[in-house]
Amino acid sequence: MGKLRQYLPVGRRGDRVPSEAGPEGQRGSAGRRVLSLLNPRSVAGQVFLLQLVVVLLLIVTAVVAIVIQDRNSAIQEAGDRSLVAAESFAKAPGTAEAMQSDDPTAALQPHAESVRKRTGVDYVVALSPYGFRWTHPDPDQIGEHVSASYGEALEGEPYQTTFDSSLGKAVDSTVAVFDEEGTAVGLVTVGVTVDKVTSVVQHQLPVLFAAGGVALLLAAGGSALVSGRLRRQTRGLLPVEMTRMYEHHDAVLHAVREGVIITDGDGKLLLVNDEARRLLALPPKAEGKPVTALGLSPALAGLLESARAVTDKVFLAGDLLLAVSLRPVGPKGGVVATLRDTTELRALAGRAEVAGGRLQLLYEAGTRIGTTLDMKRTAEELTEVVVPRFADFATVELVEPVLLGDEPTGARTEMRRIAAAGIREEAPLNPVGTSLRYLSDNPVSVGMTTGRPVLVPHLAMADGWRAQDPEQTRKVIEYGIHSMISVPLRARGQLLGVVEFWRSEQDPFESDDLFPAEELATRAAVCIDNARRYTREHTTAVTLQRSLLPSTLPELSALEVGHRYLPAQAGVGGDWYDVIPLPGARVALVVGDVVGHGLHAAATMGRLRTAVHNFASLDLSPDELLAHLDDVITRIDQDAAAEGNTEAVTGATCLYAVYDPVSGRCVLARAGHPGPALVSPDGSVTFPDIPVAPPLGVGGGLPVETAELRLAADSRLVLYTDGLIEARGRDIDIGLGMLREALLRTDGATPDGTCRAVLDAMLRDGSSDDIALLVARTRLLDPDRVAEWEVPDDPAAVSRIRAEATGRLESWGLGETAFTTELILSELVTNAIRYGASPISLRLLRDGDSLICEVGDGTSTSPHLRRAAITDEGGRGLFLVAQLSRRWGTRYTDRGKIIWAEQSLDAGTTGGLGALLMADL
């Protein structure tokens, strides 16, 4: 205000008077106007500078445009001049005749130089149609060949090109010379340098610069006039009006509900309104003092001194939170700062942020808890979600029956901690696996009784909690854990367990934290209950399936067997395997797979395994057995459809193999099942080609083909289900390759070791399907333990065969069984001679603790056992065979049948025979 008044002298009653008078004053005023015009900080000076820049920019732009235009015009004019000269020379009388003369150079060189000098072009060159020079300003260049292409000119079109020569940019024009018949007899090329064309820029630049100078003079005069008018208008403002304006501004400044502070470049306070004085608790006479001496916080004082622009930066002033905005003012420094009280807004925002965080936590809990049907993993997911966003530590315990998949009982039972998580691992809380039983007055026990969450804001004062384990709770409190929320895990009205949330570094739990804690526990309880029910069903299915699978496999002299069954991760399936002893020391190997999973697949698998045992007892060939099994599955599906059961089998696969240790012959057949792998004694691995039939139940009665393998001793036959080689994202060929590599690394391993190695190599990431694996190492029966005879079709031969068989038994050290064996083979051989047909054969096998007698003939009629009456003279032969042997039966071959009887060598049979005879008498 004071600075403004020195330019506004006031007379009586505020009348305006001239500031200077007389010529001296006028000369001083003119000088000041000039100084004001030249001063770049004044408005007039700034306008003048702007106009100067604009005029100079226009002049430069005009000069550049004229130069570019003149350059383009010069190039065009040079091209026109060269083209005119070339066409004139080419069409001049005698040019074509000279080019066709014997010495074109002598005839054309003088004329070309004459034209060049008269027209001012740089060169006139005559060329032959093949590009050899006839003329040139430099005689040494005559006769040289020009490599440029003049095809366009030879066709009658002038050819022009612009290029950079040693004398500058030049234009070259080439035209062809034609004779009277229109044949091109030569070329004329003329070149002109652009710089030789007269430029008009030098004539236009003075005019342009003169116009620019006039424009600058006009701009300076206009700026001086504007400056004088502004000064006159400013001096016309009265002091009263200036004072009124100041009072209005001051009233507005102090009436606003926002603090305003203005400082100068030295950091001294120039102005502060009432709101800023209240917010900062400034003294009454704070103006003129440095901001560092006003008792402000160091951060706020430093910001005001820094004079840097900020927006809504929050500072603490006593109990208030202030949002400060700062803007620098003027070239000499100084700032204007505004202050707003955001204490209540910040509190509301904080509560909204907490509520939003809880909603986000509950949302994440819904997506992250219960991703698997595993109770332990579900509990771990709950602790991972809440730590550290809601609690510093979290623990979960479940009652013991729930862990086993059983229904929780109403009685208070022991609980076991199954999950724990925290911001640190060394917390003195009970570790996972600890069995816990809470006292009745413990807050955890109270929550389980009432079914409601329990808040313990101060653990140090919770006597009921400390009484549970004084030493343990003392360590927890000393560690820094100060508050807890315990929430029971309940689902369908039953108590599953409890979850505890603990805090050590965060603020103690409040009543507002009970709702999110209860919501988290409710969601986790539902997921845990689902996992419990799944665990119960899965355990039931696995128990059923394992009960249907063979618990132990028989000890066999023909094979050494290793086996594995792995249920699927998602549930049990219908895979099975079996080893079935057959007559004649033979063994049947079975591996099958029922489509689907669950209890239905497991139950169907048990039915199929029973059917296989029944069909194997009939000693059917592999192809016949699979054909009968196909009928069984078809009937199962038909029965299920008739009962309205949608869980039909819809197919199964099976591989059935019969191995004979006497010959090493193995007959195999498969229906929709993967073929076996064969590991030779030398360690090589092959996959024999076994004809494949459609899966059981979907084959439509198509025939099943068999394959026969000859297996050396110590060969390993590997049978498996598709879950071993097939996997999600892995082709079956890749699986077979992996199986081959795994088997190659098992050279010399036992069947059980082979199973273990194969599963370790193939199932590193688990399997989504169940797996059955059966490995059989072959053995061959010692030829010394086999005796065979061809029996003539003559009853008189029976005695001789009986005597030879007795001699073989003596050599085996089985003389005590000779009498019983003679009775059995006499009966079987006599029946074969009497009722059978040739060829007739007898074979004795000594296999471990068994002696097997086999009699074969060429008929397919089968004898049957009957009980003869007392008056009957015959009919007791097969009865005696059945009584004297452990078991007996008939099997059919492609050439007839074999009747066999198996005796036990564990105890003598003579006594048994005597008792039988005495009983019969």
Secondary structure, DSSP 8 states (H G I E B T S, - for coil): -HHHHTTS-B-GGG-B--S--HHHHHHHHHHHHHHHHH-TTSHHHHHHHHHHHHHHHHHHHHHHHHHHHHHHHHHHHHHHHHHHHHHHHHHSTTHHHHHTSS-HHHHHHHHHHHHHHHHT-SEEEEE-TTSBBS--SSGGGTT-B--S--HHHHTT--EEEEEEETTEEEEEEEEEEE-TTS-EEEEEEEEEEGGGS--SHHHHHHHHHHHHHHHHHHHHHHHHHHHHHHHHHHHTS-HHHHHHHHHHHHHHHHHSSSEEEEE-TTSBEEEE-HHHHHHHT--TT-TTSBGGGTT--HHHHHHHHHT--EEEEEEEETTEEEEEEEEE-STT--EEEEEEE-HHHHHHHHHHHHHHHHHHHHHHHHHHTTSSS-HHHHHHHHHHHHTTTT-SEEEEEEEHHHHTT----SS---EEEEEEEESSS---S--TT-EE---TTSHHHHHHHHTS-EEES-GGG-HHHHTT-HHHHHHHHHHT--EEEEEEEEETTEEEEEEEEEESSS----GGGHHHHHHHHHHHHHHHHHHHHHHHHHHHHHHHHHHHS-SS----SSEEEEEEEE-BTTB-EEEEEEEEE-STT-EEEEEEEEEEESHHHHHHHHHHHHHHHHHHHTT--HHHHHHHHHHHHHHHHHHHHHTT-S-----EEEEEEEEETTTTEEEEEEES----EEE-TTS-EE-----EE--BTTSTT-----EEEE--TT-EEEEE-TTTT-BTTB-HHHHHHHHHHHHHTTTT--HHHHHHHHHHHH-TT--SS-EEEEEEEE----GGGEEEEEE-S-TTHHHHHHHHHHHHHHHTT-GGGHHHHHHHHHHHHHHHHHH--S-EEEEEEEETTEEEEEEEES-----------TT-SS--HHHHHHHHSSEEEEEEETTEEEEEEEEE-SS-SHHHHHHHHHHH-
